Amino acid sequence: MRPLGKDKAVRIVLDGMGGDHAPAEVVKGAVGASLEYGVEVVLVGKRDMLEGELRQLQASSKISIVDASDAVDFNDQPSKVRHLKDSSIMVAMNLLKSGEAQALVSAGNTGAVMAAALFVLGRIKGFDRPALCAIFPTPSPDLLLIIDVGANADCKPHHLVQFAQMGTTYMERVFGMKSPRVGLLSNGEEDTKGNQLVRDAHKAMGKTELNFIGNIEGKDIWAGVADVIVTDGFTGNVLIKASEGFSALALNFLKQTLQSRLEFRIPGFLLNPAFAEFKKRMDYSEYGGVPLLGVDGNVICAHGRSDANAIKNAIRIANQSMEQGMPEAMRR
């Protein structure tokens, strides 16, 4: 693979074997991103499978392949990745480390992606632990970031402070938000509420230069009162999975209601464009992937169920992150 010149388009390495629908949907997403965003995508995985998918799509010349003979399964222990040096995620991570690519996207085993990133890239100095963040819609045009959503089940107060710093930098750089409001997820607004971790973290955040607005209750998460919401990875992971389930439930209830009575069907038909827009705003695939912050490189973790649209948008997020200089800002 040719070296990446300074005048070349952004090159993003993509784990071609990662995800429930790999490699077909991953390759489709890569082709879509290459055509729409003008990025150069390097697919990593079993060459014969990837080449077969590309032939069917008559893919862009901006798609290249790097062979990897192995892949990490979702059932594998994350620590196993260190011994699978020719797995797609390890080969991809080494391409990122060597400078052959500027960002990495994977919809594979999140624990394995994090383990590979820590093993190959290492942490950014000053951050004790990497964290995953998720982007959610709000009633306002602005988006909401929640961190951590699964990388760290057990945390200490200073970890939550670092997560807040990571999330603030990400929203400033990637989404152009000035002085994002930081809230701490708790079971009450008062600073005396929460478990010991939350109470200690509240005190610590109040001593920083963060735009810390205090505790946020569950009912206020999507109300637009904060731009970054901080929690431990156990709580955050339960939160996002419950949110995905509720979104699917709400859409199903709406569909059932509109089909339940004849007088609902005609106005329902007329409102189809509005319902399509509603579904789009609630669809996780529109928000692509979540950045693994705190590792020394631009790594985006996409949902394991990602389809081509989700992969394409994950590549868009990776591209935006590079354009806005987020990794450099995080190091500073």
DRENMIMI-306642 format. One record per residue (C-alpha): residue number from 1; x, y, z. Coordinates in steps of 0.001 Angstrom, whole numbers. Layout:
N
num, xx, yy, zz
NUM, X, Y, Z
...
***
This chain:
332
num, xx, yy, zz
1, 0, 0, 0
2, 1410, 3379, -994
3, 2440, 5865, 1744
4, -57, 8503, 2750
5, 1075, 11865, 1349
6, 239, 15207, 2877
7, -1876, 16225, -81
8, -3897, 13004, -152
9, -7470, 12476, 989
10, -8115, 11136, 4459
11, -7458, 7387, 4583
12, -9609, 5367, 6963
13, -8923, 1720, 7773
14, -12053, -391, 8205
15, -12336, -3761, 9941
16, -13942, -5706, 7103
17, -14760, -8739, 9267
18, -16270, -6883, 12243
19, -20016, -6929, 12883
20, -23053, -9197, 12609
21, -23473, -8399, 8907
22, -19828, -8454, 7823
23, -18438, -8451, 5262
24, -21376, -7586, 2947
25, -22793, -4574, 4823
26, -19339, -3372, 5848
27, -18182, -3295, 2221
28, -21384, -1525, 1112
29, -20840, 1091, 3795
30, -17227, 1563, 2739
31, -18225, 2115, -881
32, -20981, 4534, 126
33, -18607, 6561, 2310
34, -15947, 6658, -392
35, -18414, 8010, -2941
36, -20201, 10456, -636
37, -17347, 11803, 1486
38, -14383, 11364, -845
39, -12357, 9449, 1728
40, -10006, 6597, 893
41, -11044, 3388, 2643
42, -8742, 452, 3370
43, -10697, -2750, 4009
44, -8908, -5262, 6235
45, -9947, -8908, 6261
46, -10056, -12081, 4226
47, -9111, -10892, 754
48, -11188, -13343, -1264
49, -14383, -12469, 622
50, -13809, -8719, 420
51, -12875, -8817, -3253
52, -16046, -10801, -3993
53, -18221, -8142, -2345
54, -16403, -5324, -4143
55, -16850, -6993, -7523
56, -20585, -7204, -7005
57, -20727, -3489, -6179
58, -18329, -2376, -8954
59, -16571, -379, -6262
60, -14731, 2923, -6378
61, -10976, 3031, -6970
62, -10654, 4618, -3513
63, -11263, 1212, -1916
64, -8226, -994, -1270
65, -7747, -4268, 619
66, -5181, -5474, 3139
67, -5323, -9198, 3795
68, -5887, -10621, 7291
69, -6382, -14339, 7715
70, -8224, -14300, 11056
71, -11094, -12514, 12809
72, -12211, -11950, 16417
73, -15614, -13401, 17264
74, -18132, -11620, 19488
75, -17903, -14541, 21920
76, -14130, -14294, 22237
77, -12571, -12860, 25370
78, -11092, -9400, 24608
79, -7688, -10483, 25920
80, -7513, -13103, 23160
81, -6947, -10384, 20564
82, -3298, -9963, 21595
83, -2586, -13500, 20431
84, -4462, -13129, 17127
85, -1891, -10927, 15446
86, -3265, -11611, 11961
87, -6865, -10857, 12917
88, -8558, -8057, 10991
89, -8720, -5741, 14008
90, -5035, -6192, 14940
91, -3859, -5700, 11353
92, -6084, -2615, 11059
93, -4829, -1210, 14373
94, -1217, -1617, 13273
95, -1956, 249, 10035
96, -3293, 3112, 12136
97, -279, 2992, 14436
98, 2180, 3085, 11517
99, 521, 6117, 9940
100, -793, 4211, 6905
101, -4270, 5419, 7919
102, -5562, 8355, 9943
103, -8564, 6709, 11573
104, -10012, 3260, 12244
105, -13621, 2031, 12223
106, -14826, -1360, 13500
107, -18231, -2864, 14217
108, -16620, -5891, 15822
109, -16296, -7041, 19427
110, -16024, -3740, 21347
111, -13949, -5242, 24140
112, -11525, -6656, 21597
113, -11310, -3300, 19777
114, -10481, -1579, 23062
115, -7935, -4243, 24010
116, -6269, -3982, 20586
117, -6197, -186, 20824
118, -4585, -261, 24256
119, -2068, -2914, 23188
120, -1068, -1268, 19887
121, -1752, 2465, 20362
122, -1593, 2914, 24129
123, -3287, 5615, 26180
124, -2927, 9354, 25767
125, -755, 10636, 28597
126, -2925, 12048, 31353
127, -5885, 9713, 30828
128, -5984, 6650, 33044
129, -8686, 4828, 31091
130, -10232, 5063, 27635
131, -13985, 5641, 27460
132, -16764, 5116, 24943
133, -19220, 7891, 24237
134, -22561, 7791, 22453
135, -24395, 10528, 20570
136, -28136, 10999, 21100
137, -30725, 13341, 19564
138, -32478, 16010, 21646
139, -35532, 18237, 20965
140, -33132, 21044, 20016
141, -30870, 20962, 16935
142, -27921, 20153, 19215
143, -26851, 16608, 19982
144, -26136, 15037, 23363
145, -23037, 13049, 24292
146, -23101, 10413, 27042
147, -19808, 9033, 28378
148, -18873, 6285, 29421
149, -21246, 3804, 27765
150, -19441, 532, 28294
151, -15668, 656, 28534
152, -15380, 910, 32354
153, -17859, -843, 34626
154, -16030, 164, 37829
155, -14771, 3737, 38149
156, -13245, 6144, 40611
157, -14156, 9844, 40885
158, -11118, 11075, 38935
159, -12055, 8741, 36063
160, -15418, 10511, 35737
161, -13620, 13862, 35716
162, -11412, 12645, 32873
163, -14467, 11356, 30990
164, -15975, 14834, 31293
165, -12797, 16368, 29881
166, -12779, 13901, 26975
167, -16453, 14499, 26192
168, -16052, 18263, 26342
169, -13106, 18197, 23926
170, -14984, 15914, 21532
171, -18101, 18114, 21406
172, -15985, 21233, 20952
173, -13862, 19799, 18156
174, -16180, 17523, 16210
175, -19485, 19366, 16615
176, -18204, 22922, 17090
177, -19972, 23394, 20429
178, -18652, 26215, 22617
179, -18212, 25444, 26315
180, -20447, 22335, 26462
181, -22550, 22013, 29605
182, -21483, 18958, 31616
183, -23956, 17073, 33807
184, -23338, 14151, 36157
185, -25959, 11381, 35993
186, -27502, 10786, 39412
187, -30763, 9927, 41161
188, -31368, 13529, 42194
189, -30332, 17086, 41348
190, -28945, 17915, 44792
191, -25207, 17531, 45288
192, -25903, 15227, 48252
193, -27695, 12684, 46027
194, -26112, 9660, 44383
195, -23807, 6900, 45552
196, -20359, 7604, 46963
197, -18808, 7652, 43485
198, -21249, 10289, 42234
199, -20968, 12472, 45342
200, -17157, 12434, 45226
201, -17115, 13044, 41473
202, -19493, 15989, 41926
203, -17044, 17640, 44324
204, -14102, 16984, 42009
205, -15827, 18361, 38895
206, -16784, 21514, 40740
207, -13079, 22284, 41177
208, -12258, 22061, 37451
209, -12621, 24554, 34592
210, -15346, 22409, 33046
211, -18732, 24017, 32431
212, -20179, 21775, 35134
213, -23887, 22321, 35819
214, -24331, 19653, 38523
215, -26357, 16465, 38717
216, -28759, 15318, 36003
217, -31688, 12999, 36689
218, -32788, 10310, 34264
219, -35889, 12285, 33248
220, -33725, 15213, 32150
221, -31296, 13296, 29932
222, -33018, 14228, 26660
223, -34470, 17542, 27831
224, -31545, 19550, 26464
225, -30302, 20811, 29836
226, -26783, 19378, 29313
227, -24556, 18703, 26319
228, -22291, 16087, 27945
229, -23596, 13633, 30533
230, -21041, 11664, 32529
231, -21532, 8292, 34170
232, -19694, 5026, 34785
233, -19617, 2454, 31974
234, -21969, 4, 33693
235, -24748, 2574, 34105
236, -24085, 4100, 30696
237, -24282, 765, 28896
238, -27578, -136, 30581
239, -28874, 3321, 29658
240, -28122, 3153, 25938
241, -29421, -404, 25548
242, -32633, 497, 27376
243, -32935, 3566, 25122
244, -32552, 1452, 21976
245, -35227, -923, 23233
246, -37628, 1894, 24095
247, -37112, 3556, 20702
248, -38038, 300, 18954
249, -41061, -103, 21254
250, -42292, 3452, 20564
251, -42013, 2963, 16796
252, -43876, -356, 16980
253, -46649, 1128, 19137
254, -47047, 4001, 16684
255, -47254, 1611, 13722
256, -49782, -636, 15494
257, -51946, 2330, 16493
258, -52076, 3721, 12948
259, -53090, 332, 11566
260, -55610, -469, 14294
261, -58534, 1646, 13003
262, -59661, 2735, 9547
263, -59975, 6407, 10549
264, -56306, 6420, 11554
265, -54984, 4984, 8298
266, -55692, 7921, 5963
267, -54098, 10625, 8169
268, -51330, 8117, 8893
269, -50662, 7791, 5165
270, -50559, 11582, 4774
271, -48111, 11848, 7660
272, -45739, 9203, 6310
273, -42974, 11759, 5508
274, -43124, 13073, 9098
275, -42977, 9547, 10503
276, -39994, 8753, 8265
277, -38165, 11806, 9616
278, -39036, 10779, 13176
279, -37683, 7264, 12567
280, -34508, 8702, 11049
281, -33812, 10847, 14123
282, -34313, 7829, 16392
283, -32231, 5437, 14270
284, -28804, 4656, 15760
285, -27407, 4045, 12273
286, -27735, 7749, 11456
287, -25210, 8556, 14184
288, -22639, 6036, 12946
289, -20272, 4933, 15661
290, -18945, 6036, 19014
291, -15368, 7222, 19515
292, -13048, 5369, 21865
293, -11596, 8381, 23640
294, -8367, 8337, 25590
295, -6416, 5986, 23321
296, -3616, 7489, 21238
297, -5386, 7352, 17895
298, -8700, 7996, 16187
299, -10772, 4834, 16795
300, -14515, 4614, 16126
301, -16587, 1684, 17415
302, -19758, 1014, 15426
303, -22752, -999, 16641
304, -22407, -4760, 16238
305, -25683, -4787, 14255
306, -24483, -2047, 11912
307, -25855, -2061, 8382
308, -24252, -264, 5438
309, -25757, 3077, 6464
310, -24335, 2813, 9979
311, -20891, 1906, 8632
312, -21000, 4820, 6200
313, -21904, 7226, 8997
314, -19229, 5798, 11298
315, -16694, 6611, 8580
316, -18195, 10110, 8370
317, -17670, 10568, 12123
318, -14063, 9377, 11804
319, -13498, 11804, 8945
320, -15014, 14717, 10870
321, -12856, 13895, 13853
322, -9715, 14119, 11728
323, -10805, 17296, 9946
324, -11430, 19034, 13272
325, -8122, 17906, 14773
326, -9762, 16059, 17647
327, -6951, 13565, 18390
328, -4404, 16397, 18625
329, -6736, 18417, 20836
330, -7212, 15406, 23111
331, -3444, 15022, 23456
332, -3057, 18674, 24381
***
